[in-house]
């Protein structure tokens, strides 16, 4: 006995096209929309890449932006052109409702991402301004509230600094943009100060002559502007002579090395010519009074002694 199963046939809606003309009549609207979408996207995208992107690049280069920022602006312009091409293509193809729904969804996503990445975006914007304003450049020695070192790399998010202990610090650009940053090598000259202390009984004018003479012998200290020495302190144990001298084309090694050479030469010269460089000391005077009665007890001698 055989069982015959009956499988219902799925009936297609509408008549099945039997020729190309019938196919175009039935699906011509969809084909037209697809063609309109593709044409709209291609035309807008090519025009944007040919006109808008080069225009943005020329404007950024003309305004003196860093090549990194200019490249970033060019990439952003390319993304904007692509999004604009998609929007125009959907509109030309008659899918305006899709654009409206997409805009609402994109706005919600952008708001959520903005809250989650506010620190990252702040550092990113700070990096753009650092690259534009150029408060420091690669190779500069900088100081900020949390440290100092030589700039090795400036990115859009962070700046990498090598300390003078040969450590690398990755500093968020927001920290450098929102705090005072000292750049001692921003100009072609740097003034340094050092206080030499001499004894109260020593000749101040003679000590000044020694300091000026030794400063003129140190290579790296400028003659113009010249070195100056002034009495600035009357401390407990010494008279302070503040010496101001200028270093040409300074960097960290010159700054430390030249200062060290000057201090050492002045100290040796003062020792040779009998000028005292005293150090702070304290002297305690007076006596100690002891109150009360104290008896001296001697051990009693035993009979055996």
Short mmCIF file of the C-alpha atoms (twelve columns), coordinates in Angstrom:
data_MODEL
# 
_entry.id   MODEL 
# 
loop_
_atom_site.group_PDB 
_atom_site.id 
_atom_site.type_symbol 
_atom_site.label_atom_id 
_atom_site.label_alt_id 
_atom_site.label_comp_id 
_atom_site.label_asym_id 
_atom_site.label_seq_id 
_atom_site.Cartn_x 
_atom_site.Cartn_y 
_atom_site.Cartn_z 
_atom_site.pdbx_PDB_model_num 
ATOM 1   C CA . UNK A 1   0.000  0.000  0.000   1 
ATOM 2   C CA . UNK A 2   1.580  3.253  -1.032  1 
ATOM 3   C CA . UNK A 3   1.090  6.583  0.623   1 
ATOM 4   C CA . UNK A 4   1.029  9.541  -1.624  1 
ATOM 5   C CA . UNK A 5   1.881  12.852 0.037   1 
ATOM 6   C CA . UNK A 6   0.511  15.994 -1.363  1 
ATOM 7   C CA . UNK A 7   2.833  19.022 -1.109  1 
ATOM 8   C CA . UNK A 8   1.068  22.269 -1.728  1 
ATOM 9   C CA . UNK A 9   2.703  24.376 -4.386  1 
ATOM 10  C CA . UNK A 10  3.632  27.972 -3.531  1 
ATOM 11  C CA . UNK A 11  1.906  30.222 -5.916  1 
ATOM 12  C CA . UNK A 12  3.868  33.296 -6.941  1 
ATOM 13  C CA . UNK A 13  2.090  36.548 -6.606  1 
ATOM 14  C CA . UNK A 14  1.232  37.838 -10.013 1 
ATOM 15  C CA . UNK A 15  2.052  36.258 -13.317 1 
ATOM 16  C CA . UNK A 16  5.574  34.947 -13.872 1 
ATOM 17  C CA . UNK A 17  7.331  37.046 -16.555 1 
ATOM 18  C CA . UNK A 18  8.148  35.079 -19.651 1 
ATOM 19  C CA . UNK A 19  10.137 37.712 -21.531 1 
ATOM 20  C CA . UNK A 20  12.549 40.578 -20.903 1 
ATOM 21  C CA . UNK A 21  9.871  43.136 -21.615 1 
ATOM 22  C CA . UNK A 22  7.531  41.625 -19.040 1 
ATOM 23  C CA . UNK A 23  10.431 41.493 -16.514 1 
ATOM 24  C CA . UNK A 24  11.138 45.203 -16.987 1 
ATOM 25  C CA . UNK A 25  7.453  46.049 -16.712 1 
ATOM 26  C CA . UNK A 26  7.152  44.130 -13.433 1 
ATOM 27  C CA . UNK A 27  10.456 45.117 -11.749 1 
ATOM 28  C CA . UNK A 28  11.342 48.271 -13.626 1 
ATOM 29  C CA . UNK A 29  10.638 50.517 -10.639 1 
ATOM 30  C CA . UNK A 30  13.120 48.719 -8.387  1 
ATOM 31  C CA . UNK A 31  15.757 48.601 -11.097 1 
ATOM 32  C CA . UNK A 32  15.324 52.308 -11.671 1 
ATOM 33  C CA . UNK A 33  15.750 53.046 -7.975  1 
ATOM 34  C CA . UNK A 34  18.929 50.976 -7.797  1 
ATOM 35  C CA . UNK A 35  20.333 52.729 -10.863 1 
ATOM 36  C CA . UNK A 36  19.424 56.132 -9.423  1 
ATOM 37  C CA . UNK A 37  21.106 55.225 -6.108  1 
ATOM 38  C CA . UNK A 38  24.329 54.103 -7.792  1 
ATOM 39  C CA . UNK A 39  24.474 57.111 -10.118 1 
ATOM 40  C CA . UNK A 40  23.735 59.565 -7.319  1 
ATOM 41  C CA . UNK A 41  26.418 58.061 -5.058  1 
ATOM 42  C CA . UNK A 42  29.093 57.911 -7.773  1 
ATOM 43  C CA . UNK A 43  28.486 61.458 -9.044  1 
ATOM 44  C CA . UNK A 44  28.468 63.103 -5.609  1 
ATOM 45  C CA . UNK A 45  31.422 61.081 -4.316  1 
ATOM 46  C CA . UNK A 46  33.625 61.793 -7.343  1 
ATOM 47  C CA . UNK A 47  32.787 65.501 -7.303  1 
ATOM 48  C CA . UNK A 48  33.480 65.697 -3.571  1 
ATOM 49  C CA . UNK A 49  36.814 63.910 -3.876  1 
ATOM 50  C CA . UNK A 50  37.799 66.114 -6.791  1 
ATOM 51  C CA . UNK A 51  36.679 69.469 -5.322  1 
ATOM 52  C CA . UNK A 52  36.030 69.441 -1.548  1 
ATOM 53  C CA . UNK A 53  38.952 67.301 -0.326  1 
ATOM 54  C CA . UNK A 54  41.684 69.242 -2.245  1 
ATOM 55  C CA . UNK A 55  40.072 72.518 -1.155  1 
ATOM 56  C CA . UNK A 56  40.247 71.519 2.526   1 
ATOM 57  C CA . UNK A 57  43.881 70.469 2.129   1 
ATOM 58  C CA . UNK A 58  44.834 73.786 0.467   1 
ATOM 59  C CA . UNK A 59  43.110 75.814 3.189   1 
ATOM 60  C CA . UNK A 60  44.868 73.926 5.996   1 
ATOM 61  C CA . UNK A 61  48.265 74.202 4.284   1 
ATOM 62  C CA . UNK A 62  47.750 77.924 3.637   1 
ATOM 63  C CA . UNK A 63  46.926 78.549 7.296   1 
ATOM 64  C CA . UNK A 64  50.124 76.851 8.410   1 
ATOM 65  C CA . UNK A 65  48.699 73.746 10.056  1 
ATOM 66  C CA . UNK A 66  51.014 70.859 10.847  1 
ATOM 67  C CA . UNK A 67  51.117 68.161 8.118   1 
ATOM 68  C CA . UNK A 68  49.575 65.708 10.593  1 
ATOM 69  C CA . UNK A 69  46.594 67.993 11.153  1 
ATOM 70  C CA . UNK A 70  46.293 68.690 7.418   1 
ATOM 71  C CA . UNK A 71  46.263 64.965 6.674   1 
ATOM 72  C CA . UNK A 72  43.645 64.440 9.370   1 
ATOM 73  C CA . UNK A 73  41.475 67.209 7.903   1 
ATOM 74  C CA . UNK A 74  41.794 65.638 4.464   1 
ATOM 75  C CA . UNK A 75  40.671 62.259 5.826   1 
ATOM 76  C CA . UNK A 76  37.720 63.808 7.662   1 
ATOM 77  C CA . UNK A 77  36.685 65.615 4.474   1 
ATOM 78  C CA . UNK A 78  36.790 62.283 2.650   1 
ATOM 79  C CA . UNK A 79  34.477 60.701 5.229   1 
ATOM 80  C CA . UNK A 80  32.095 63.659 4.986   1 
ATOM 81  C CA . UNK A 81  32.001 63.308 1.190   1 
ATOM 82  C CA . UNK A 82  31.181 59.595 1.479   1 
ATOM 83  C CA . UNK A 83  28.345 60.222 3.960   1 
ATOM 84  C CA . UNK A 84  26.990 63.057 1.818   1 
ATOM 85  C CA . UNK A 85  27.088 60.817 -1.270  1 
ATOM 86  C CA . UNK A 86  25.124 58.097 0.538   1 
ATOM 87  C CA . UNK A 87  22.515 60.611 1.735   1 
ATOM 88  C CA . UNK A 88  22.066 62.098 -1.746  1 
ATOM 89  C CA . UNK A 89  21.868 58.620 -3.301  1 
ATOM 90  C CA . UNK A 90  19.129 57.523 -0.914  1 
ATOM 91  C CA . UNK A 91  17.211 60.735 -1.545  1 
ATOM 92  C CA . UNK A 92  17.463 60.473 -5.357  1 
ATOM 93  C CA . UNK A 93  16.381 56.822 -5.203  1 
ATOM 94  C CA . UNK A 94  13.286 57.755 -3.218  1 
ATOM 95  C CA . UNK A 95  14.333 56.304 0.144   1 
ATOM 96  C CA . UNK A 96  13.913 59.467 2.202   1 
ATOM 97  C CA . UNK A 97  12.411 57.560 5.130   1 
ATOM 98  C CA . UNK A 98  15.619 55.527 5.406   1 
ATOM 99  C CA . UNK A 99  17.641 58.726 5.756   1 
ATOM 100 C CA . UNK A 100 15.338 60.019 8.497   1 
ATOM 101 C CA . UNK A 101 15.568 56.795 10.472  1 
ATOM 102 C CA . UNK A 102 19.330 56.611 9.988   1 
ATOM 103 C CA . UNK A 103 19.834 60.190 11.186  1 
ATOM 104 C CA . UNK A 104 17.952 59.507 14.430  1 
ATOM 105 C CA . UNK A 105 19.965 56.348 15.051  1 
ATOM 106 C CA . UNK A 106 23.259 58.054 14.205  1 
ATOM 107 C CA . UNK A 107 22.471 60.929 16.575  1 
ATOM 108 C CA . UNK A 108 21.830 58.533 19.453  1 
ATOM 109 C CA . UNK A 109 25.035 56.628 18.752  1 
ATOM 110 C CA . UNK A 110 27.063 59.859 18.514  1 
ATOM 111 C CA . UNK A 111 25.695 61.061 21.876  1 
ATOM 112 C CA . UNK A 112 26.585 57.784 23.594  1 
ATOM 113 C CA . UNK A 113 30.054 57.712 22.082  1 
ATOM 114 C CA . UNK A 114 30.622 61.348 23.044  1 
ATOM 115 C CA . UNK A 115 29.939 60.657 26.720  1 
ATOM 116 C CA . UNK A 116 32.098 57.541 26.729  1 
ATOM 117 C CA . UNK A 117 35.044 59.167 24.958  1 
ATOM 118 C CA . UNK A 118 35.016 62.710 26.332  1 
ATOM 119 C CA . UNK A 119 38.557 62.440 27.768  1 
ATOM 120 C CA . UNK A 120 39.857 60.946 24.552  1 
ATOM 121 C CA . UNK A 121 38.189 63.657 22.497  1 
ATOM 122 C CA . UNK A 122 39.552 66.361 24.818  1 
ATOM 123 C CA . UNK A 123 43.105 65.052 24.336  1 
ATOM 124 C CA . UNK A 124 42.491 64.813 20.609  1 
ATOM 125 C CA . UNK A 125 41.378 68.457 20.358  1 
ATOM 126 C CA . UNK A 126 44.300 69.529 22.561  1 
ATOM 127 C CA . UNK A 127 46.668 67.705 20.215  1 
ATOM 128 C CA . UNK A 128 45.269 69.608 17.244  1 
ATOM 129 C CA . UNK A 129 45.913 72.937 19.005  1 
ATOM 130 C CA . UNK A 130 49.419 71.869 20.068  1 
ATOM 131 C CA . UNK A 131 50.281 70.984 16.485  1 
ATOM 132 C CA . UNK A 132 48.763 74.275 15.286  1 
ATOM 133 C CA . UNK A 133 50.158 76.699 17.913  1 
ATOM 134 C CA . UNK A 134 53.563 74.974 18.228  1 
ATOM 135 C CA . UNK A 135 54.358 75.849 21.876  1 
ATOM 136 C CA . UNK A 136 57.124 73.266 21.549  1 
ATOM 137 C CA . UNK A 137 58.561 71.057 18.832  1 
ATOM 138 C CA . UNK A 138 60.237 67.685 18.625  1 
ATOM 139 C CA . UNK A 139 63.668 67.929 20.251  1 
ATOM 140 C CA . UNK A 140 62.752 70.768 22.629  1 
ATOM 141 C CA . UNK A 141 63.416 70.538 26.350  1 
ATOM 142 C CA . UNK A 142 60.152 71.343 28.180  1 
ATOM 143 C CA . UNK A 143 59.005 71.575 31.793  1 
ATOM 144 C CA . UNK A 144 55.434 71.151 33.055  1 
ATOM 145 C CA . UNK A 145 53.971 70.754 36.577  1 
ATOM 146 C CA . UNK A 146 54.474 66.974 36.633  1 
ATOM 147 C CA . UNK A 147 57.912 66.667 35.065  1 
ATOM 148 C CA . UNK A 148 60.428 67.686 32.435  1 
ATOM 149 C CA . UNK A 149 62.242 66.134 29.509  1 
ATOM 150 C CA . UNK A 150 62.928 66.258 25.801  1 
ATOM 151 C CA . UNK A 151 60.034 65.925 23.330  1 
ATOM 152 C CA . UNK A 152 60.400 62.869 21.098  1 
ATOM 153 C CA . UNK A 153 57.008 62.569 19.408  1 
ATOM 154 C CA . UNK A 154 53.785 64.614 19.180  1 
ATOM 155 C CA . UNK A 155 50.648 62.676 18.277  1 
ATOM 156 C CA . UNK A 156 47.058 63.823 18.162  1 
ATOM 157 C CA . UNK A 157 46.293 62.150 21.511  1 
ATOM 158 C CA . UNK A 158 49.564 62.065 23.481  1 
ATOM 159 C CA . UNK A 159 53.059 63.537 23.521  1 
ATOM 160 C CA . UNK A 160 56.012 61.271 24.262  1 
ATOM 161 C CA . UNK A 161 58.821 62.782 26.337  1 
ATOM 162 C CA . UNK A 162 62.191 61.271 27.241  1 
ATOM 163 C CA . UNK A 163 63.354 62.287 30.714  1 
ATOM 164 C CA . UNK A 164 66.964 63.032 31.563  1 
ATOM 165 C CA . UNK A 165 67.058 59.714 33.432  1 
ATOM 166 C CA . UNK A 166 66.390 58.032 30.040  1 
ATOM 167 C CA . UNK A 167 62.771 57.210 30.863  1 
ATOM 168 C CA . UNK A 168 59.896 57.696 28.447  1 
ATOM 169 C CA . UNK A 169 56.770 59.490 29.657  1 
ATOM 170 C CA . UNK A 170 53.544 59.394 27.665  1 
ATOM 171 C CA . UNK A 171 51.749 62.643 28.517  1 
ATOM 172 C CA . UNK A 172 48.094 63.205 27.500  1 
ATOM 173 C CA . UNK A 173 47.885 66.303 25.353  1 
ATOM 174 C CA . UNK A 174 45.160 67.694 27.612  1 
ATOM 175 C CA . UNK A 175 47.685 67.951 30.478  1 
ATOM 176 C CA . UNK A 176 50.065 69.989 28.320  1 
ATOM 177 C CA . UNK A 177 47.342 72.167 26.799  1 
ATOM 178 C CA . UNK A 178 45.644 73.017 30.114  1 
ATOM 179 C CA . UNK A 179 48.770 73.699 32.207  1 
ATOM 180 C CA . UNK A 180 51.685 76.086 31.992  1 
ATOM 181 C CA . UNK A 181 54.519 74.569 29.945  1 
ATOM 182 C CA . UNK A 182 57.999 76.105 30.126  1 
ATOM 183 C CA . UNK A 183 60.138 75.854 27.003  1 
ATOM 184 C CA . UNK A 184 63.658 77.022 27.967  1 
ATOM 185 C CA . UNK A 185 64.977 76.493 24.435  1 
ATOM 186 C CA . UNK A 186 62.238 78.349 22.557  1 
ATOM 187 C CA . UNK A 187 64.592 81.263 21.835  1 
ATOM 188 C CA . UNK A 188 68.222 81.516 20.802  1 
ATOM 189 C CA . UNK A 189 69.427 82.615 24.275  1 
ATOM 190 C CA . UNK A 190 68.732 81.526 27.852  1 
ATOM 191 C CA . UNK A 191 69.615 83.380 31.051  1 
ATOM 192 C CA . UNK A 192 70.651 81.450 34.133  1 
ATOM 193 C CA . UNK A 193 71.144 82.605 37.722  1 
ATOM 194 C CA . UNK A 194 73.372 81.363 40.520  1 
ATOM 195 C CA . UNK A 195 74.046 82.803 43.988  1 
ATOM 196 C CA . UNK A 196 77.616 82.706 45.326  1 
ATOM 197 C CA . UNK A 197 77.938 83.213 49.074  1 
ATOM 198 C CA . UNK A 198 81.009 84.966 50.539  1 
ATOM 199 C CA . UNK A 199 81.939 85.828 54.107  1 
ATOM 200 C CA . UNK A 200 80.948 89.116 55.721  1 
ATOM 201 C CA . UNK A 201 84.608 90.069 56.174  1 
ATOM 202 C CA . UNK A 202 85.540 89.480 52.514  1 
ATOM 203 C CA . UNK A 203 85.869 92.189 49.868  1 
ATOM 204 C CA . UNK A 204 82.650 92.242 47.807  1 
ATOM 205 C CA . UNK A 205 84.166 94.133 44.872  1 
ATOM 206 C CA . UNK A 206 87.059 91.688 44.665  1 
ATOM 207 C CA . UNK A 207 84.654 88.754 44.686  1 
ATOM 208 C CA . UNK A 208 82.636 90.369 41.868  1 
ATOM 209 C CA . UNK A 209 85.786 90.762 39.779  1 
ATOM 210 C CA . UNK A 210 86.634 87.093 40.252  1 
ATOM 211 C CA . UNK A 211 83.164 85.952 39.191  1 
ATOM 212 C CA . UNK A 212 83.133 88.172 36.098  1 
ATOM 213 C CA . UNK A 213 86.632 87.124 35.103  1 
ATOM 214 C CA . UNK A 214 85.868 83.413 35.441  1 
ATOM 215 C CA . UNK A 215 82.594 83.809 33.542  1 
ATOM 216 C CA . UNK A 216 84.464 85.374 30.618  1 
ATOM 217 C CA . UNK A 217 86.658 82.261 30.397  1 
ATOM 218 C CA . UNK A 218 83.829 79.715 30.265  1 
ATOM 219 C CA . UNK A 219 83.005 78.685 26.714  1 
ATOM 220 C CA . UNK A 220 79.305 79.027 26.028  1 
ATOM 221 C CA . UNK A 221 78.659 82.104 28.199  1 
ATOM 222 C CA . UNK A 222 77.859 85.115 26.032  1 
ATOM 223 C CA . UNK A 223 79.704 88.416 26.216  1 
ATOM 224 C CA . UNK A 224 76.629 90.237 24.875  1 
ATOM 225 C CA . UNK A 225 74.441 90.343 26.911  1 
ATOM 226 C CA . UNK A 226 77.184 90.375 29.486  1 
ATOM 227 C CA . UNK A 227 77.369 88.682 32.876  1 
ATOM 228 C CA . UNK A 228 76.168 90.721 35.854  1 
ATOM 229 C CA . UNK A 229 76.750 90.296 39.602  1 
ATOM 230 C CA . UNK A 230 74.610 91.920 42.298  1 
ATOM 231 C CA . UNK A 231 74.337 91.667 46.069  1 
ATOM 232 C CA . UNK A 232 70.918 90.137 46.706  1 
ATOM 233 C CA . UNK A 233 71.155 88.448 50.129  1 
ATOM 234 C CA . UNK A 234 72.447 89.166 53.620  1 
ATOM 235 C CA . UNK A 235 72.033 85.721 55.091  1 
ATOM 236 C CA . UNK A 236 73.034 84.506 58.544  1 
ATOM 237 C CA . UNK A 237 76.434 83.236 57.476  1 
ATOM 238 C CA . UNK A 238 77.161 84.785 54.062  1 
ATOM 239 C CA . UNK A 239 76.624 87.680 51.663  1 
ATOM 240 C CA . UNK A 240 74.807 86.450 48.530  1 
ATOM 241 C CA . UNK A 241 76.108 87.554 45.134  1 
ATOM 242 C CA . UNK A 242 73.568 86.683 42.433  1 
ATOM 243 C CA . UNK A 243 75.285 86.035 39.110  1 
ATOM 244 C CA . UNK A 244 73.276 86.263 35.890  1 
ATOM 245 C CA . UNK A 245 74.773 84.933 32.665  1 
ATOM 246 C CA . UNK A 246 73.453 84.106 29.193  1 
ATOM 247 C CA . UNK A 247 73.864 80.855 27.241  1 
ATOM 248 C CA . UNK A 248 73.651 80.767 23.446  1 
ATOM 249 C CA . UNK A 249 71.505 78.108 21.707  1 
ATOM 250 C CA . UNK A 250 70.806 76.349 24.993  1 
ATOM 251 C CA . UNK A 251 69.877 72.766 25.589  1 
ATOM 252 C CA . UNK A 252 69.776 70.744 28.760  1 
ATOM 253 C CA . UNK A 253 73.364 69.498 28.545  1 
ATOM 254 C CA . UNK A 254 74.730 73.006 27.895  1 
ATOM 255 C CA . UNK A 255 72.598 74.448 30.682  1 
ATOM 256 C CA . UNK A 256 73.905 72.026 33.302  1 
ATOM 257 C CA . UNK A 257 77.454 71.730 32.005  1 
ATOM 258 C CA . UNK A 258 78.146 75.451 31.650  1 
ATOM 259 C CA . UNK A 259 76.684 76.229 35.075  1 
ATOM 260 C CA . UNK A 260 78.765 73.487 36.688  1 
ATOM 261 C CA . UNK A 261 81.965 74.713 35.029  1 
ATOM 262 C CA . UNK A 262 81.384 78.290 36.181  1 
ATOM 263 C CA . UNK A 263 80.612 77.313 39.783  1 
ATOM 264 C CA . UNK A 264 83.671 75.101 40.022  1 
ATOM 265 C CA . UNK A 265 86.051 77.685 38.554  1 
ATOM 266 C CA . UNK A 266 84.748 80.460 40.839  1 
ATOM 267 C CA . UNK A 267 85.066 78.213 43.912  1 
ATOM 268 C CA . UNK A 268 88.651 77.260 43.077  1 
ATOM 269 C CA . UNK A 269 89.608 80.896 42.360  1 
ATOM 270 C CA . UNK A 270 88.081 82.128 45.617  1 
ATOM 271 C CA . UNK A 271 89.914 79.428 47.563  1 
ATOM 272 C CA . UNK A 272 93.196 80.424 45.903  1 
ATOM 273 C CA . UNK A 273 92.745 84.136 46.702  1 
ATOM 274 C CA . UNK A 274 91.543 83.706 50.273  1 
ATOM 275 C CA . UNK A 275 87.865 84.579 49.823  1 
ATOM 276 C CA . UNK A 276 85.759 82.528 52.172  1 
ATOM 277 C CA . UNK A 277 82.605 80.740 51.028  1 
ATOM 278 C CA . UNK A 278 81.084 79.852 54.392  1 
ATOM 279 C CA . UNK A 279 78.423 77.240 54.977  1 
ATOM 280 C CA . UNK A 280 75.618 77.632 57.501  1 
ATOM 281 C CA . UNK A 281 76.483 76.516 61.019  1 
ATOM 282 C CA . UNK A 282 75.009 76.824 64.484  1 
ATOM 283 C CA . UNK A 283 76.842 77.434 67.751  1 
ATOM 284 C CA . UNK A 284 75.208 76.653 71.076  1 
ATOM 285 C CA . UNK A 285 76.257 78.797 74.099  1 
ATOM 286 C CA . UNK A 286 75.171 78.947 77.713  1 
ATOM 287 C CA . UNK A 287 75.094 76.573 80.640  1 
ATOM 288 C CA . UNK A 288 72.925 74.003 82.319  1 
ATOM 289 C CA . UNK A 289 71.542 74.588 85.810  1 
ATOM 290 C CA . UNK A 290 70.683 71.536 87.916  1 
ATOM 291 C CA . UNK A 291 68.283 72.038 90.782  1 
ATOM 292 C CA . UNK A 292 67.780 69.768 93.828  1 
ATOM 293 C CA . UNK A 293 69.859 68.058 96.533  1 
ATOM 294 C CA . UNK A 294 71.986 65.166 95.582  1 
ATOM 295 C CA . UNK A 295 73.934 63.077 98.152  1 
ATOM 296 C CA . UNK A 296 76.909 61.021 97.321  1 
ATOM 297 C CA . UNK A 297 76.567 57.557 98.718  1 
ATOM 298 C CA . UNK A 298 79.772 55.653 99.317  1 
ATOM 299 C CA . UNK A 299 79.601 51.908 99.823  1 
ATOM 300 C CA . UNK A 300 80.381 50.858 103.391 1 
ATOM 301 C CA . UNK A 301 83.655 49.056 103.857 1 
ATOM 302 C CA . UNK A 302 83.304 45.497 104.926 1 
ATOM 303 C CA . UNK A 303 85.258 43.958 107.750 1 
ATOM 304 C CA . UNK A 304 87.358 42.039 105.267 1 
ATOM 305 C CA . UNK A 305 88.705 45.218 103.593 1 
# 
